Amino acid sequence: MANPKTAKLPDSAGAAAVLIYGALERIKTGVELEAFLTYLTRESRDYDAEEFQVIFGVSIAGPGSSAEKKRLAFSSSAFANWAARNQDLL
């Protein structure tokens, strides 16, 4: 994601779901993960964005995640910071 601070946000929950699951397949590096987390945590949405953050976090680092995705998540300071800020949701 070239510019996570200004890229257009999804305008519906369905579009957000497609975005989240697509990102899970595309994110391969810590830099990409950090950019996506910056994008994902931006404000001003018409749907409950926190739910989609949790879906992403659990999907990339949870029990059903691949070892590669777990390593990526757990080696990322951006993910650790996001998890600490959102521990009440996890």
C-alpha positions in Angstrom: 0.0 0.0 0.0 1.7 3.1 -1.2 0.0 5.6 1.1 -1.9 4.1 4.0 -2.7 7.5 5.5 -4.7 8.7 2.5 -5.8 5.7 0.5 -9.6 5.5 0.1 -11.3 3.5 2.9 -14.0 1.0 2.1 -17.5 2.5 2.3 -19.4 -0.6 3.4 -18.9 -3.6 5.7 -18.9 -5.9 2.7 -16.2 -4.0 0.9 -14.2 -4.0 4.2 -14.5 -7.8 4.5 -13.2 -8.3 0.9 -10.4 -5.9 1.7 -9.4 -7.7 4.9 -9.3 -11.2 3.4 -7.5 -10.0 0.3 -4.9 -8.3 2.4 -4.3 -11.5 4.4 -3.2 -13.1 1.1 -1.1 -10.2 -0.2 0.8 -9.1 2.9 4.2 -10.7 2.9 6.6 -8.3 4.7 6.7 -6.4 8.0 6.6 -3.1 6.0 3.4 -4.2 4.2 1.9 -5.3 7.5 2.7 -2.0 9.2 1.3 0.0 6.3 -1.9 -2.0 6.3 -2.4 -1.6 10.1 -1.9 2.2 9.6 -4.6 2.1 6.9 -6.9 -0.3 8.9 -6.9 1.8 12.1 -7.9 5.1 10.4 -11.1 6.7 11.6 -14.2 8.0 9.9 -16.2 5.0 8.7 -19.9 4.2 8.4 -19.5 0.7 9.8 -17.9 -0.8 12.9 -14.2 -0.8 11.9 -13.1 -2.3 15.2 -14.7 -5.6 14.3 -12.8 -5.7 11.0 -9.5 -4.9 12.9 -10.2 -7.9 15.1 -11.0 -10.1 12.2 -7.7 -9.2 10.6 -5.7 -9.6 13.8 -7.2 -13.0 14.6 -6.9 -14.1 11.0 -3.2 -13.2 10.7 -2.1 -14.5 14.1 -4.8 -16.8 15.4 -5.0 -20.6 15.5 -6.0 -21.0 11.8 -3.2 -18.8 10.6 -0.2 -20.2 8.8 3.2 -20.4 10.5 4.5 -17.8 8.1 1.7 -15.3 8.9 2.1 -15.9 12.6 5.9 -15.2 12.4 5.2 -12.0 10.4 2.6 -10.8 12.9 4.6 -11.7 16.0 7.8 -10.2 14.7 6.1 -6.9 13.9 6.2 -4.0 16.5 3.2 -2.4 14.7 1.2 -5.6 15.3 2.3 -5.8 18.9 1.3 -2.2 19.5 -2.1 -2.8 17.8 -2.7 -5.9 19.9 -1.8 -4.0 23.1 -4.1 -1.2 22.3 -6.9 -3.6 21.4 -6.5 -6.4 24.0 -10.0 -5.8 25.2 -11.3 -6.7 21.8 -9.2 -9.9 21.5 
